Amino acid sequence: MTISQLLGNVEAVFRQLIGILFVVATVVFIWGVIQYVIAGGDEDKLSNAKNVIVWGLIGLFVMMTMWSIVTAVKALFFT
């Protein structure tokens, strides 16, 4: 197995993992928005919903950053 093949396999795994985690982060964000909408003015529920929304956004940001890094490494080594 050459280094090029190894990097290709690693990229394939990262691509699938990032895709799955991107979906999970999106679901977490949407769940936070739903909790916020149905909180009914309860401060504890609103606070919890805001935390879920923030963590969902952080997850989305991390996934976009990872996707950019994988794309940059692919461009660096495969072009």
C-alpha positions as protocol buffer text, in pm:
chain_id: "A"
residue {
  index: 1
  type: MET
  ca { x: 0 y: 0 z: 0 }
}
residue {
  index: 2
  type: THR
  ca { x: 139 y: 337 z: -99 }
}
residue {
  index: 3
  type: ILE
  ca { x: 113 y: 658 z: 98 }
}
residue {
  index: 4
  type: SER
  ca { x: -126 y: 794 z: -164 }
}
residue {
  index: 5
  type: GLN
  ca { x: -360 y: 498 z: -115 }
}
residue {
  index: 6
  type: LEU
  ca { x: -336 y: 532 z: 263 }
}
residue {
  index: 7
  type: LEU
  ca { x: -422 y: 902 z: 248 }
}
residue {
  index: 8
  type: GLY
  ca { x: -710 y: 821 z: 14 }
}
residue {
  index: 9
  type: ASN
  ca { x: -847 y: 569 z: 264 }
}
residue {
  index: 10
  type: VAL
  ca { x: -808 y: 814 z: 553 }
}
residue {
  index: 11
  type: GLU
  ca { x: -985 y: 1081 z: 353 }
}
residue {
  index: 12
  type: ALA
  ca { x: -1275 y: 845 z: 278 }
}
residue {
  index: 13
  type: VAL
  ca { x: -1314 y: 763 z: 647 }
}
residue {
  index: 14
  type: PHE
  ca { x: -1298 y: 1130 z: 748 }
}
residue {
  index: 15
  type: ARG
  ca { x: -1548 y: 1224 z: 479 }
}
residue {
  index: 16
  type: GLN
  ca { x: -1801 y: 971 z: 609 }
}
residue {
  index: 17
  type: LEU
  ca { x: -1736 y: 1059 z: 973 }
}
residue {
  index: 18
  type: ILE
  ca { x: -1765 y: 1432 z: 911 }
}
residue {
  index: 19
  type: GLY
  ca { x: -2089 y: 1379 z: 719 }
}
residue {
  index: 20
  type: ILE
  ca { x: -2242 y: 1179 z: 1004 }
}
residue {
  index: 21
  type: LEU
  ca { x: -2128 y: 1426 z: 1268 }
}
residue {
  index: 22
  type: PHE
  ca { x: -2257 y: 1717 z: 1060 }
}
residue {
  index: 23
  type: VAL
  ca { x: -2603 y: 1557 z: 1061 }
}
residue {
  index: 24
  type: VAL
  ca { x: -2583 y: 1498 z: 1438 }
}
residue {
  index: 25
  type: ALA
  ca { x: -2483 y: 1861 z: 1503 }
}
residue {
  index: 26
  type: THR
  ca { x: -2768 y: 1983 z: 1282 }
}
residue {
  index: 27
  type: VAL
  ca { x: -3019 y: 1765 z: 1469 }
}
residue {
  index: 28
  type: VAL
  ca { x: -2889 y: 1897 z: 1803 }
}
residue {
  index: 29
  type: PHE
  ca { x: -2928 y: 2255 z: 1681 }
}
residue {
  index: 30
  type: ILE
  ca { x: -3282 y: 2193 z: 1554 }
}
residue {
  index: 31
  type: TRP
  ca { x: -3373 y: 2016 z: 1879 }
}
residue {
  index: 32
  type: GLY
  ca { x: -3256 y: 2325 z: 2071 }
}
residue {
  index: 33
  type: VAL
  ca { x: -3468 y: 2552 z: 1853 }
}
residue {
  index: 34
  type: ILE
  ca { x: -3773 y: 2330 z: 1910 }
}
residue {
  index: 35
  type: GLN
  ca { x: -3710 y: 2336 z: 2287 }
}
residue {
  index: 36
  type: TYR
  ca { x: -3680 y: 2715 z: 2274 }
}
residue {
  index: 37
  type: VAL
  ca { x: -4007 y: 2752 z: 2087 }
}
residue {
  index: 38
  type: ILE
  ca { x: -4203 y: 2523 z: 2319 }
}
residue {
  index: 39
  type: ALA
  ca { x: -4045 y: 2656 z: 2642 }
}
residue {
  index: 40
  type: GLY
  ca { x: -4346 y: 2879 z: 2704 }
}
residue {
  index: 41
  type: GLY
  ca { x: -4149 y: 3150 z: 2883 }
}
residue {
  index: 42
  type: ASP
  ca { x: -4003 y: 2920 z: 3150 }
}
residue {
  index: 43
  type: GLU
  ca { x: -3658 y: 3062 z: 3222 }
}
residue {
  index: 44
  type: ASP
  ca { x: -3500 y: 2724 z: 3302 }
}
residue {
  index: 45
  type: LYS
  ca { x: -3626 y: 2570 z: 2980 }
}
residue {
  index: 46
  type: LEU
  ca { x: -3517 y: 2875 z: 2780 }
}
residue {
  index: 47
  type: SER
  ca { x: -3170 y: 2860 z: 2932 }
}
residue {
  index: 48
  type: ASN
  ca { x: -3140 y: 2488 z: 2859 }
}
residue {
  index: 49
  type: ALA
  ca { x: -3260 y: 2542 z: 2501 }
}
residue {
  index: 50
  type: LYS
  ca { x: -3006 y: 2821 z: 2448 }
}
residue {
  index: 51
  type: ASN
  ca { x: -2729 y: 2590 z: 2569 }
}
residue {
  index: 52
  type: VAL
  ca { x: -2839 y: 2317 z: 2327 }
}
residue {
  index: 53
  type: ILE
  ca { x: -2849 y: 2569 z: 2041 }
}
residue {
  index: 54
  type: VAL
  ca { x: -2500 y: 2696 z: 2125 }
}
residue {
  index: 55
  type: TRP
  ca { x: -2356 y: 2343 z: 2142 }
}
residue {
  index: 56
  type: GLY
  ca { x: -2524 y: 2259 z: 1810 }
}
residue {
  index: 57
  type: LEU
  ca { x: -2368 y: 2566 z: 1650 }
}
residue {
  index: 58
  type: ILE
  ca { x: -2028 y: 2481 z: 1798 }
}
residue {
  index: 59
  type: GLY
  ca { x: -2062 y: 2130 z: 1653 }
}
residue {
  index: 60
  type: LEU
  ca { x: -2150 y: 2270 z: 1311 }
}
residue {
  index: 61
  type: PHE
  ca { x: -1854 y: 2508 z: 1324 }
}
residue {
  index: 62
  type: VAL
  ca { x: -1616 y: 2226 z: 1420 }
}
residue {
  index: 63
  type: MET
  ca { x: -1749 y: 2007 z: 1137 }
}
residue {
  index: 64
  type: MET
  ca { x: -1706 y: 2286 z: 881 }
}
residue {
  index: 65
  type: THR
  ca { x: -1353 y: 2345 z: 1008 }
}
residue {
  index: 66
  type: MET
  ca { x: -1268 y: 1974 z: 987 }
}
residue {
  index: 67
  type: TRP
  ca { x: -1414 y: 1959 z: 635 }
}
residue {
  index: 68
  type: SER
  ca { x: -1194 y: 2254 z: 534 }
}
residue {
  index: 69
  type: ILE
  ca { x: -884 y: 2089 z: 678 }
}
residue {
  index: 70
  type: VAL
  ca { x: -955 y: 1761 z: 497 }
}
residue {
  index: 71
  type: THR
  ca { x: -1010 y: 1951 z: 172 }
}
residue {
  index: 72
  type: ALA
  ca { x: -688 y: 2149 z: 218 }
}
residue {
  index: 73
  type: VAL
  ca { x: -483 y: 1835 z: 296 }
}
residue {
  index: 74
  type: LYS
  ca { x: -635 y: 1660 z: -6 }
}
residue {
  index: 75
  type: ALA
  ca { x: -547 y: 1954 z: -229 }
}
residue {
  index: 76
  type: LEU
  ca { x: -196 y: 1968 z: -88 }
}
residue {
  index: 77
  type: PHE
  ca { x: -115 y: 1599 z: -134 }
}
residue {
  index: 78
  type: PHE
  ca { x: -324 y: 1495 z: -434 }
}
residue {
  index: 79
  type: THR
  ca { x: -263 y: 1776 z: -683 }
}
